[in-house]
């Protein structure tokens, strides 16, 4: 009897080793199936590996099954898998974001808010997945979400007197700007950009001598998908309208409009040109912003030669 039991244990250990060795090709196959949206097959394939003892294997299996359940719309089942995965590897941010999303979708809002708050407080600057996985329209209609974003906001102040923001200013070298952001040299050679998910958030442009000459900030993308909150001077904020800009800066040198309620206003200063674009915000409008009126969408500052323009009086 004892001998039989020993043989059985050896056989079971051998089977376990074979299964563990089979996990990597199974994961590759699961990812292929996922790309083809064959999520039921992903679940069926990986269910055979749920009994593995290795914590990393347990994590990967739970995370992949959870992702498949999520894409099938089985948010309760996905939530259970993501809870297992996060308990095993709490430092893996993407899995935590899926747990945030499924918690929100099944009505466990306190759990979702807690995870979202922790992600924003961690210093994450790309919140695209955190906002879109639980359903962007619903999530950004939630006042608690905006309260968290406003509480943990990172101000980005455009100083018009010297053309500065984010601790850089017009005229700085490309190398120093890249160093400020810990960035590798820009791919195009003259532009350094940042994105939140697929959305462009800002771009720094350099001249032939490698000096910063132009900056573009996509305010609406910053507002929706990052903790950054843009402010131009002391009186124009992320939710400002054309009327607020005129009140703060005086009459612009030029104003153009188009049929889709786009308003482009330009101010000429001694050493820079400021361009503000306004348009109705995408739904849902941020709290405090007019839903059907133009709101600040894009900010551009551009270095100019002092003698090239007449200052706005």
N, C-alpha and C positions, 0 to 999 in steps of 0.2 A: 504493500500500500504506500509506504513511504517512497519506495523507488518510483512507483507510477506517478506520484505527485511531483517528484523532482523532475521527471521527464516532461510532464505537462508544463511545469513552470519554464523549463528551457524552451519548449516549443512556443509558448506564449511570448517569451522574450524575443525569440527569433522573428515571430510574426510582427511584433511591435517595431522592431528595427527595420523590417522591410517596409512597413507602412510609413515610417518616418522618412525613409529614403525616397519613397514615392511622392512625398508631399511637394517638393519643389517642382517637378514636372506637372503635378496636378494644379499647382498655383498658376503656372504659366498657361496651362490649358484654360483655367478658370478666367484668367484675364482676357484671353482670346474670345471666350464665350461672352464675357461682359461687353467687349467691344462690338459684338454682334447682337447685343441686347437679349441674349438667351439666358436670362437670369435664373429661370427654374432649373436649368441644367447646371449652372454654377452651384446652386444650393445642393442639388442631388450629388454632385461630384465631391464637394468638400465635406458633406455630412459624414463620410467614411473616416474623416480625420479628426473628428471632435474629441475622441478619447485619448489623444496623445498627451504624454506627461510633460513634455518640454514647454515652459511658459511662453517662449517666443512663438512656437508652433500654435499653441492655443490662441495666442493673440491674433496671429495672422488669419487663422481659420475663422475666428469670430468676426474679425473686421471685414473679411471678404464676404462672408455669408450675410452680415449685417448690411453691407453695401448693396448686395443683390436684393435683399428683402426691401430695402429702401426704394430702389428703382422700380420694384414691383408695386409699390404703394402700400406694402405691409408694414406700416410704421411701428405698430406694437411689437411685432416679431423682430424688426430691425433694432428697436430700442433695447430689447433684451440682449441681443448680440453685442451691441455697442457698449452696454454696461459691463459685460464680461471683458471686452477688449480694453476699456478704459481702466478697469480695476487692475488689469495685468500690466498695462503700459500707460500710466496717466500722463506721461510727458509727450505722448504722440498727439500733436495738436489737431491733425486732420480728423482722427477718430473722435476726439472730444467735440469737434465741430459737428460731426454727424450725430453724436449723442445730443448735443444742443438742439439740432434740427428736429430729431425724432421726438425729443421731449416736448418741444413746442407744438409739434403737430398732433401729439396725442393728448395735449392739454395739461402737461406737467410744466406749467409756465415758470414756476419758481426755480426748478432745476435748469430750465433753459436760460433764464435771466442770470442765474449764478455763473453758469459756464461763460456766457457772453461777457459778463462783467470781468471775469478773470482773464479772458482772452484780451479784451481791450486794455485792462490794467497792466498786462504783461509787457506792453509796449509794441504789440503787433500793429503794423501800419497798413496792412492789406486785409481788410475785413470783408472782402467780396464773398467768400464761402460762408462766413458767419451770417451774412445778410441774406444770401440767395438760397441756401439749402433749405431753410424753413419756409420758403416762399416769400420772395422779396416784397411783393405788394402788401401782404398781411403783416409781415415783420416790421416794415417801415410805416405801417399805419398804427403801430402800437406805441402809445406815449411812454411806456416804461422803457422801451428800447431807446427812444430819443433822450430820455432822462439820463440813462447810463452814458450815452454818447456825449451829452452836454457836460455831465459831471467830470468825465475823464478826457475832455477835449484837449487837443494840443494846438494852441494858437499859432497861426502863421501870419505875421504882421508885415505888410509891404510898406517899407519906409520910403516915401516918395522923395524926401529931400536928398537921399543918396542912392536910390535904386537898390535897396537891400531887402532880403527876406531869407529865412532859414539859415541865418549866419553867413550868407554870401552876398556879394554886391556886384553890380555891373562894373566891368573893368578887371575883375579878378582873372587869374590864369585858369585855364581848363584843369591843369594838374591840381591846383588848390581846391577847386570846386569838387572834383572827383574824390579828393582826399577827404573832404568834409563829409561826403556820403559813403565813404568806403567803397567807391565804385571803381570797376575796371574801366579802362579807356572806352569811350563811346564807340559803338560799332561803326557809325557813319563818319567818325572822325571830327564832326563839328556839332554833335547834339548828344546831350545826356538826358535820358528820359526815365520816368517811373510810371508804373501801372498798378492798379488794384484789380486783380483778375484780368479780364481782357481790356479794361478801360484805362486810357491814358489819363494820368492825374496831373503831371507837370512835365515840362521840357525846358532845358537850358541850352541855348544856342551860342556858339562861339565863332569869332571871325577868323580870318586867315592867320592872324598872329596868335591865335589861341586864347583870346580874351573874351570873357562873358559879355555879350552884347544884347541878348534878348532872353526874356523869360516868359513862359506861358503857363498859367495855372488853370486847370479845369475845375472850377469851383463846384459844379454840381456833382461831379464824380468824387471829389474830395469829401463832400458833405454826405454822400450816400454810402461810400465804401471805405472810408478811412476815418481816423479820429481827428484829422486835421481840420481846423476851422479858420478860414481865410478872413483877413481883415485888411482893408486898404486904408492907410492913414489911421485916423482916430475915430472916424464916424461911419465908415462903410463896412458892413459885415457880410457874411455869407448869404443872408436873406434880403439884402438891400434891393431897392427898386431904382429905376432911372431917376425918379424924383429925388430920392435920398442922395444919390450921387451928385446931382446938380446942386442940392442944398449944401453938401459938404465941400465940393471942389469948385463951385462956380460954374458958369456956362461953359460947355465944352467948345473946342475949336470947330468940331463938326459932329453932326448926328445923322445917321442914316437908319432907315427902317425898311422892313420888308413885310410881305403879306402874312407871314407866319408869326407875326408879333415879335420878330427879332429886332432889337434896338442895339446899334453899335455907336458908342460915344467915344470921342478922342479928345484928350487934353494934351497940349504941347507945353512942355516945361523947358527950362534952360538946357538941361542935359539929358532929358529922356522924354519919350512919348508914352503916354498911358492910354491904353485902349480897354474899355469895359464893354462886354457883350451881355445883353440881357435877353431872356426868353422865358415863356411860361415854364415852370418846372414840370418834370415828368411826375405822373401820379404814382404814389400819393405825395402831395406837396409836404415838405417839412413843416412841423409846427411853427407858427409865426410867419410863414411865407404865404403870400397870396396865391391861391390855386390857379387863378385865371389871369394873372397879371405878370408881366416880365420880371424875373428875378435874376440876380447876378449869376451868369453862367461861366464866363471866361474872363480872366484878367491877363493882359499882356503889358509888359514894360519893355522898352527898347531904347538903347543908348543912342543919342544923336550928338552931333557936333554942336557946340554951343552957338556958333554963328549960323547954323543951318535953319533955326526956327525963331519965330517971334514968341516970347513967353506969353501965356494967357494972362490977361490983366483982370 
